[in-house]
Amino acid sequence: MNPDALLLKALDQALRAGDDADAALARVGRPPWLDSRRPEQARALAGANLTPDPEAPDDCTPVQGAAAVLYWGLATGCAKAAPIAGLVWPTAGGPARLLRALVLPP
């Protein structure tokens, strides 16, 4: 299985298990590109230009005001945008949602 498929499988398992951010990190088993619980990365997320991934347009979960956001890069990139996959936990509580998006350059 390729690295992208392994990541997406781990994220799906985290969603099904109702993992919190720490459990999801352990399940994926590699450092994320972004962990919004770290102040400097929360600032980076606030300035990020995310757009829906054409491969998964319905999974571009809004990240503004989320309690936590974790995402990892996908290997299937292009020169103008970096595809990502991750999880978003809402501030109001409740289960995480999948995030699939492209990070556009500033």
N, CA, C and O of each residue as an XYZ file, in Angstrom:
424
protein
N       0.854     -1.179      0.000
C       0.000      0.000      0.000
C       0.900      1.242      0.000
O       1.894      1.295      0.724
N       0.545      2.230     -0.811
C       1.376      3.437     -0.902
C       1.163      4.321      0.332
O       0.181      4.149      1.054
N       2.081      5.267      0.576
C       1.993      6.113      1.781
C       0.690      6.910      1.893
O       0.161      7.070      2.993
N       0.171      7.407      0.776
C      -1.088      8.154      0.825
C      -2.235      7.254      1.262
O      -3.058      7.653      2.086
N      -2.294      6.059      0.725
C      -3.359      5.117      1.088
C      -3.251      4.727      2.559
O      -4.268      4.587      3.238
N      -2.025      4.549      3.055
C      -1.833      4.217      4.467
C      -2.305      5.357      5.367
O      -2.952      5.123      6.388
N      -1.976      6.592      4.982
C      -2.415      7.752      5.766
C      -3.937      7.835      5.777
O      -4.538      7.992      6.839
N      -4.558      7.735      4.622
C      -6.013      7.844      4.544
C      -6.693      6.721      5.325
O      -7.743      6.932      5.932
N      -6.105      5.546      5.309
C      -6.645      4.434      6.085
C      -6.554      4.734      7.581
O      -7.512      4.505      8.319
N      -5.413      5.242      8.028
C      -5.244      5.586      9.442
C      -6.212      6.683      9.860
O      -6.768      6.631     10.957
N      -6.421      7.675      9.002
C      -7.370      8.747      9.321
C      -8.791      8.208      9.411
O      -9.551      8.601     10.296
N      -9.149      7.316      8.506
C     -10.468      6.694      8.548
C     -10.647      5.895      9.844
O     -11.703      5.951     10.474
N      -9.616      5.159     10.232
C      -9.679      4.389     11.480
C      -9.823      5.321     12.684
O     -10.562      5.019     13.621
N      -9.117      6.449     12.657
C      -9.216      7.425     13.755
C     -10.633      7.981     13.845
O     -11.169      8.144     14.941
N     -11.239      8.270     12.702
C     -12.613      8.777     12.692
C     -13.568      7.736     13.253
O     -14.415      8.052     14.088
N     -13.436      6.504     12.800
C     -14.335      5.431     13.246
C     -14.191      5.154     14.739
O     -15.166      4.826     15.415
N     -12.953      5.291     15.254
C     -12.699      5.024     16.669
C     -13.035      6.217     17.559
O     -13.064      6.085     18.783
N     -13.287      7.379     16.960
C     -13.559      8.575     17.747
C     -12.324      9.107     18.456
O     -12.418      9.667     19.549
N     -11.157      8.928     17.826
C      -9.896      9.358     18.430
C      -9.866     10.854     18.710
O     -10.424     11.656     17.962
N      -9.194     11.215     19.818
C      -8.852     12.607     20.034
C      -7.553     12.873     19.266
O      -7.020     11.969     18.621
N      -7.046     14.092     19.331
C      -5.869     14.457     18.535
C      -4.641     13.616     18.897
O      -3.909     13.184     18.007
N      -4.409     13.380     20.181
C      -3.242     12.590     20.580
C      -3.344     11.148     20.085
O      -2.360     10.578     19.614
N      -4.526     10.566     20.191
C      -4.718      9.193     19.719
C      -4.565      9.119     18.195
O      -4.005      8.156     17.670
N      -5.061     10.132     17.496
C      -4.929     10.148     16.034
C      -3.455     10.250     15.629
O      -3.019      9.581     14.693
N      -2.693     11.087     16.335
C      -1.256     11.186     16.060
C      -0.571      9.834     16.246
O       0.242      9.424     15.417
N      -0.898      9.158     17.318
C      -0.300      7.847     17.586
C      -0.713      6.844     16.509
O       0.101      6.030     16.073
N      -1.963      6.901     16.084
C      -2.460      5.971     15.072
C      -1.742      6.186     13.740
O      -1.365      5.215     13.085
N      -1.548      7.432     13.333
C      -0.871      7.725     12.057
C       0.602      7.347     12.150
O       1.162      6.785     11.209
N       1.226      7.655     13.280
C       2.588      7.205     13.508
C       3.689      8.004     12.849
O       4.827      7.540     12.768
N       3.374      9.187     12.381
C       4.417     10.077     11.843
C       4.017     11.514     12.136
O       2.832     11.821     12.260
N       5.006     12.395     12.247
C       4.690     13.789     12.590
C       3.840     14.455     11.510
O       4.062     14.247     10.318
N       2.874     15.249     11.936
C       2.053     15.962     10.958
C       2.801     17.165     10.389
O       3.761     17.659     10.981
N       2.348     17.614      9.250
C       2.865     18.871      8.708
C       2.413     20.014      9.598
O       3.136     20.995      9.776
N       1.192     19.885     10.168
C       0.646     20.951     10.990
C      -0.150     20.357     12.145
O      -0.950     19.438     11.967
N       0.090     20.904     13.329
C      -0.669     20.575     14.530
C      -1.071     21.904     15.145
O      -0.243     22.574     15.761
N      -2.330     22.295     14.988
C      -2.784     23.627     15.409
C      -2.776     23.820     16.915
O      -3.009     24.933     17.385
N      -2.517     22.773     17.686
C      -2.422     22.937     19.137
C      -1.116     23.600     19.529
O      -0.954     24.021     20.675
N      -0.186     23.697     18.597
C       1.071     24.418     18.824
C       0.859     25.857     18.342
O       0.472     26.063     17.192
N       1.104     26.856     19.197
C       0.770     28.246     18.846
C       1.345     28.723     17.514
O       0.641     29.375     16.743
N       2.591     28.415     17.232
C       3.176     28.887     15.969
C       2.508     28.232     14.764
O       2.414     28.839     13.698
N       2.048     27.003     14.932
C       1.376     26.327     13.824
C      -0.076     26.784     13.698
O      -0.635     26.783     12.602
N      -0.681     27.172     14.809
C      -2.031     27.750     14.749
C      -1.993     29.059     13.958
O      -2.906     29.347     13.184
N      -0.943     29.842     14.153
C      -0.793     31.096     13.384
C      -0.599     30.781     11.898
O      -1.154     31.471     11.044
N       0.174     29.760     11.591
C       0.382     29.368     10.191
C      -0.935     28.918      9.560
O      -1.223     29.247      8.409
N      -1.732     28.165     10.320
C      -3.023     27.712      9.805
C      -3.945     28.890      9.544
O      -4.668     28.902      8.548
N      -3.929     29.884     10.430
C      -4.789     31.056     10.265
C      -4.480     31.794      8.961
O      -5.370     32.397      8.361
N      -3.232     31.747      8.527
C      -2.846     32.425      7.295
C      -2.816     31.527      6.074
O      -2.489     31.983      4.978
N      -3.151     30.266      6.245
C      -3.085     29.309      5.133
C      -4.228     29.530      4.150
O      -5.347     29.870      4.533
N      -3.920     29.331      2.899
C      -4.915     29.434      1.837
C      -5.280     28.009      1.412
O      -4.596     27.399      0.590
N      -6.381     27.486      1.993
C      -6.832     26.129      1.693
C      -7.981     26.181      0.696
O      -8.862     27.035      0.789
N      -7.961     25.269     -0.245
C      -9.033     25.149     -1.229
C      -9.392     23.673     -1.355
O      -8.544     22.818     -1.098
N     -10.618     23.350     -1.741
C     -10.990     21.939     -1.854
C     -10.075     21.161     -2.805
O      -9.671     21.662     -3.855
N      -9.767     19.949     -2.417
C      -9.000     19.035     -3.269
C      -9.962     18.478     -4.310
O     -10.982     17.897     -3.940
N      -9.671     18.634     -5.602
C     -10.577     18.115     -6.634
C     -10.807     16.599     -6.514
O     -11.812     16.083     -7.001
N      -9.874     15.892     -5.866
C     -10.022     14.438     -5.681
C     -11.038     14.120     -4.578
O     -11.570     13.010     -4.542
N     -11.317     15.071     -3.677
C     -12.254     14.863     -2.572
C     -12.916     16.187     -2.210
O     -12.727     16.680     -1.098
N     -13.690     16.775     -3.126
C     -14.226     18.123     -2.907
C     -15.175     18.245     -1.715
O     -15.329     19.339     -1.171
N     -15.806     17.165     -1.302
C     -16.757     17.234     -0.186
C     -16.080     17.144      1.178
O     -16.744     17.274      2.207
N     -14.768     16.924      1.195
C     -14.050     16.745      2.458
C     -13.194     17.944      2.845
O     -12.251     17.802      3.624
N     -13.506     19.121      2.313
C     -12.761     20.327      2.681
C     -13.453     20.966      3.885
O     -14.132     21.986      3.766
N     -13.262     20.338      5.044
C     -13.875     20.789      6.285
C     -13.307     22.142      6.687
O     -12.089     22.319      6.669
N     -14.154     23.100      7.047
C     -13.640     24.404      7.501
C     -12.767     24.257      8.754
O     -13.082     23.480      9.655
N     -11.687     25.003      8.792
C     -10.749     24.914      9.918
C     -10.826     26.120     10.842
O     -10.263     26.090     11.936
N     -11.511     27.183     10.426
C     -11.608     28.383     11.253
C     -12.347     28.045     12.545
O     -13.436     27.471     12.523
N     -11.743     28.409     13.657
C     -12.375     28.215     14.942
C     -12.379     26.784     15.453
O     -13.043     26.496     16.448
N     -11.662     25.886     14.807
C     -11.617     24.496     15.255
C     -10.822     24.381     16.552
O      -9.911     25.170     16.805
N     -11.173     23.401     17.364
C     -10.430     23.145     18.601
C      -9.048     22.598     18.290
O      -8.083     22.923     18.982
N      -8.940     21.773     17.258
C      -7.649     21.209     16.847
C      -7.723     20.808     15.386
O      -8.755     20.348     14.898
N      -6.607     20.991     14.705
C      -6.460     20.566     13.316
C      -5.103     19.885     13.197
O      -4.082     20.426     13.619
N      -5.111     18.695     12.618
C      -3.868     17.990     12.278
C      -3.932     17.689     10.798
O      -4.963     17.238     10.300
N      -2.830     17.935     10.081
C      -2.812     17.450      8.702
C      -1.420     17.064      8.270
O      -0.409     17.531      8.795
N      -1.419     16.183      7.280
C      -0.211     15.621      6.703
C      -0.239     15.863      5.207
O      -1.310     15.973      4.609
N       0.933     15.946      4.602
C       1.023     16.104      3.163
C       0.802     14.787      2.452
O       1.158     13.722      2.957
N       0.214     14.875      1.284
C       0.045     13.708      0.425
C       1.128     13.745     -0.652
O       1.560     14.817     -1.074
N       1.550     12.588     -1.082
C       2.637     12.494     -2.062
C       2.197     12.932     -3.455
O       3.030     13.347     -4.261
N       0.920     12.847     -3.744
C       0.420     13.180     -5.070
C       0.239     14.681     -5.197
O      -0.885     15.181     -5.168
N       1.331     15.392     -5.336
C       1.293     16.848     -5.377
C       1.391     17.402     -6.777
O       1.538     16.668     -7.755
N       1.307     18.705     -6.846
C       1.520     19.405     -8.101
C       2.386     20.620     -7.804
O       2.633     20.940     -6.641
N       2.835     21.280     -8.826
C       3.770     22.389     -8.647
C       3.127     23.601     -7.976
O       3.824     24.382     -7.329
N       1.819     23.773     -8.116
C       1.179     24.992     -7.631
C       0.462     24.850     -6.294
O       0.063     25.855     -5.705
N       0.292     23.631     -5.805
C      -0.431     23.429     -4.546
C       0.002     22.124     -3.899
O       0.384     21.172     -4.580
N      -0.065     22.095     -2.578
C       0.297     20.888     -1.824
C      -0.970     20.216     -1.314
O      -1.691     20.815     -0.516
N      -1.269     18.985     -1.749
C      -2.444     18.295     -1.231
C      -2.197     17.800      0.192
O      -1.108     17.331      0.525
N      -3.228     17.916      1.018
C      -3.124     17.499      2.419
C      -4.327     16.636      2.788
O      -5.369     16.671      2.134
N      -4.150     15.865      3.849
C      -5.245     15.107      4.453
C      -5.049     15.168      5.959
O      -3.925     15.087      6.453
N      -6.144     15.310      6.676
C      -6.033     15.387      8.123
C      -7.384     15.316      8.790
O      -8.365     14.852      8.208
N      -7.419     15.786     10.027
C      -8.626     15.752     10.838
C      -8.850     17.115     11.487
O      -7.903     17.826     11.820
N     -10.124     17.461     11.658
C     -10.525     18.722     12.289
C     -11.495     18.380     13.419
O     -12.506     17.711     13.201
N     -11.174     18.849     14.635
C     -12.062     18.674     15.784
C     -12.764     19.991     16.039
O     -12.100     21.012     16.218
N     -14.109     19.998     16.062
C     -14.840     21.249     16.272
C     -14.709     21.775     17.699
O     -14.561     21.001     18.645
N     -14.765     23.077     17.841
C     -14.672     23.721     19.150
C     -15.826     23.289     20.050
O     -15.642     23.125     21.256
N     -16.998     23.107     19.481
C     -18.180     22.758     20.261
C     -18.175     21.297     20.704
O     -19.154     20.822     21.280
N     -17.102     20.593     20.446
C     -17.053     19.176     20.787
C     -17.593     18.337     19.649
O     -17.875     18.840     18.561
N     -17.727     17.090     19.909
C     -18.208     16.186     18.869
C     -17.048     15.535     18.142
O     -15.884     15.835     18.405
N     -17.378     14.651     17.234
C     -16.331     13.885     16.553
C     -15.546     14.720     15.544
O     -16.008     15.753     15.061
N     -14.372     14.244     15.252
C     -13.538     14.876     14.231
C     -14.172     14.684     12.860
O     -15.014     13.810     12.653
N     -13.742     15.528     11.940
C     -14.152     15.398     10.533
C     -12.906     15.328      9.681
O     -11.861     15.875     10.035
N     -13.026     14.651      8.557
C     -11.921     14.530      7.621
C     -11.659     15.861      6.927
O     -12.591     16.606      6.622
N     -10.411     16.147      6.686
C      -9.992     17.330      5.937
C      -9.170     16.864      4.756
O      -8.142     16.208      4.928
N      -9.621     17.202      3.548
C      -8.838     17.001      2.327
C      -8.852     18.345      1.620
O      -9.916     18.893      1.333
N      -7.665     18.874      1.341
C      -7.598     20.195      0.728
C      -6.269     20.349     -0.006
O      -5.391     19.489      0.067
N      -6.148     21.453     -0.702
C      -4.891     21.872     -1.312
C      -4.445     23.124     -0.582
O      -5.246     24.030     -0.352
N      -3.184     23.180     -0.220
C      -2.608     24.377      0.375
C      -1.984     25.172     -0.769
O      -1.015     24.739     -1.392
N      -2.556     26.333     -1.028
C      -2.062     27.187     -2.120
C      -0.965     28.092     -1.584
O      -0.973     28.455     -0.408
N      -0.024     28.455     -2.442
C       1.027     29.375     -1.992
C       0.445     30.736     -1.630
O      -0.605     31.127     -2.141
N       1.136     31.459     -0.741
C       0.622     32.781     -0.341
C       0.664     33.776     -1.476
O       0.268     34.929     -1.302
